[in-house]
């Protein structure tokens, strides 16, 4: 991988955005690698949880690299219909890696420091949990560029925070500090230092990794399903899901571990 660092340790996959010379702005290669990594994560049963962070860069993610934005907007086709068709496909292709975060079968945690700008906000909104430093800041920068945010923020952010606040941020592009992000529910918790942030996120990931993999994957799937369906439909789907998944080896191991007063050990 050229723009992302990927490693696996103790069932925890770590993805580090690694373009510090560009403030971790994401270029075409970044999007391609992100898609490939999440395909690998879904196929690897040894991975139980994912952490995405900004590495050594001053910022978590400065959004889309301008070179990628220019390549998308500079279309040389003479036919207007074909030009618009290609542009639509390019936008959908950019949406795909972010959708892959949301649709990942394992929980995805974000550890955010510095700026989280534009496409960076798209990224974190697709995750299961978000944590940041107090001095982090978040901004839907697209509005200041004369465009509509088109990679998922407008669809996901109103489900994470008060919809009225989401509209304010989308209409104004104002920066939200890490402390305010915690207050409005955009992040689970904000920390004074990066060391505290990284330690806490690793501890949460370790807790998740210690649980039944099939139960964790099922819980995420049901939570995502329930966001898009009524309570009635979701409960009926839940019954069907557990009818298929409940009688697992993990359930037996959990019961046995409790009776023996030990920690459960689940197979991949």
N, C-alpha and C positions, 0 to 999 in steps of 0.2 A: 504494500500500500504506500502511495506517495504522499497523500495529504491527510490520512487518518492513521493513527496508531491503534493496533488491535491486539489484545492479549486476553488470556483466560487464566484465572487463578482461583482455586477453591470454589469452583462452579460459578464464579463471577466473571462475566465478560466486561472488559474495559475498552471503551472507544474514546480516544483523545484526538480532538481536532488539532491538527499539527501544521498550521500555516501562520506561525507567529509573525513572519515578515509582512503578512497581509492582514494582521489583526484577526486572524482566523476567518477571514471572508471565504466563502465557499465557491470554488470554481467548478467547471464542468467535471473535472476528475473527482472532486469531492463528492458530488452527487452520485456519480457512478460507483465509487467505492462504498458509499453509505448503503446503497441498494444491495451490493454484493455481500457486504458484511451481515446485513440483517437476513438475507437468504441463508447464509451460513449459520447464523444463530438459531434460526428456526429449525434447521436440520440437525443441529448438534444437541443431543439430549444431555450431555454433560454440563451444558450451560443452563443455569436456573434463573439468573437475574443479570441485568445489564446496567452499567454506569456510563454515562457520557459526560465528558468534562472538556475544559479548554486548554489543558496542558500549560506550557510555559508562556503562552501569549498574554499580553496585557488584557485582552478581552476574551470572553467566552466565544462570541461569534459576532463579527461585524456585518453579517448579512451576506447577500450575494456579491461575489466579486464583479467589479464593473466590466471586466472582459467578457464574462458570461452574459451579463445583461445586454451589452452591446451586440453580441453575436445573436442573441434572441431577437432583438429589435431590428437588426439590419438584415432584411430579407430581400434578395435580389430577383426573386421570381417576378415576371412581368404580369402574370395573371393574378388579379386581386383575390379571386376565389381560392386559388391554390396557395397564395401567400397567407391568407387568413387560416386556411386549413392547417398549414405547416405550423403557424404560430400557436394555434390551439393545441396541437400535438406536443410542441415544445413545453408549453405550460403544464400539460398533463404529465409529461415525463419528469418535470421538476417536482410535481406533487407526489409522485410515486414513492420516492425514498422516505418522505415524511409520513405518508400513509403506512409505510412499512414499520415505522416506529410504533404507531398506534396499534397496528395489527400484529405486531410481534407477539408470539405466544408466551413470552416471558416478560415480567415486569421490567420497565425501563425507568431508571432514575437519572435526573439531571443535576449535576453539580456546577453551579453557575457563579462566575466571578466577572468583574469588569462589565463591559458593555455586552448586552444581548439585544441586537438590533435587527430589525427587518426580518429576514429569513431565520435569524436566531430565535425570534419569538415563535415563528412557525414551528421550529424544531421542538422547543420546550413544551408547547401546547399539546403536542402529540404524545408526550411522555405520560407515565402513570403518576410520577411524583417529581416535584421540583424543590431544590434547596439552593440557597445562595448566600453570598457574603452580604453584609450590611451595605457595603459600598458598591454593590452591583447596581446596574440600572437597565431598564427595559423600555424599548420604544418601538412603536409601529411606524417605522420611518417611511414606509411607502407613500403615505399621504403627503409628505414634504417633497416627494419626487414626482408628484402629479399622477400617481397611479393608485389603483386599488390593490391592496394586499391579496394575493391570489393563490397562496400555497397552504392555506388552512387556518390562519389566525382568526379570520372573521367567522369561521364556522365553529372553531373549538373554544376560543377564549370566552364567549358568552356562556358556555357551559361550565367554565371553571370559576368565574367570578360574577358579581352582579352585572347583568346585561347592560344596565345603564352606565356603569363605570367602563365596561368594555367599549361601549359606543363613544364615550368621552375620549378614551385613549386612541381609538381608531380615527376619530374626527380631528383630533388636535395633534397627535404624534408626540405628545409631551412625554418626558422621561419619568419613569416610576422607579424610585430607589428600592434597594433591597428590603429596607425596613417597611416601606409602604407596601411592597409586594406581599410581605407576610400579612400585613393588616387586611388587605383586600382578598387574601386567599389564593393569590397567584402561586405562591410558594408555600411549602409546608412549614419551613423554618428558615430564619436568617441567622448568620453567624458573624462574629466580630472578625475572625481571621479565616484564611483559606485552609489552614491546618485543621481548625475546628470543623470546618465544613467537610473536608475530605474524610476526616476520622468518623464523623457522624454518618455520612452517606455510606461509608464502607461498613459500619456497624449495622445499619438498616439492611443493606444488601446481604450481609452475612446471616442476619436473622431470617430473611426471606429464603436464602439458599438452604437453610437448615430444615425447611418445611417440606411436606410432600410435594414433589414436582407436579404430579397429576392434579393435586388439589389447587396449587398455585395457578397452573395453566387454566384450569377450569374456572377458578374464581375470576381471573382477568377476562376470560371469554364471556362469562355471564354478566360481569359489570359492563363491558362494552355493549353487549346485546341489549341490556336493560336501558341504556341511554337512548336507544333508537326505537324502543317499543314500549307499549303500555305495561303497567304492572301485571295485569291479567295475562297478557301474552307472555311476559317474561317468566311468570310463575309456572305457566304450562310448559314453557321451554325448559325451565329449571328441572321440573319433574322428569321430563324425557331425558335430560342430560344425566341426572343422577341415577336414573334407572339403568343407564348404560355404563356409568363410570363409578358408581358408589362402591361396588364390591371389588375393590382393588387390593393388591398386596400391600399398598401403602396404608390402607385402613386397618388391615390386620396388624401390621407392624406398629402403628400408632397405639392401638389397643394393648398390644403385648408390652410395649415400652412403658405405658402408664402402669400396668399391673406389676411390672418388674422395677418400677421407679428408676428408669434410666432414660437417656435421650434416645429418641427414635433415629434409626439410620435407614434412610430411604435410598433405593437403587435408582440409577439414572433411567 
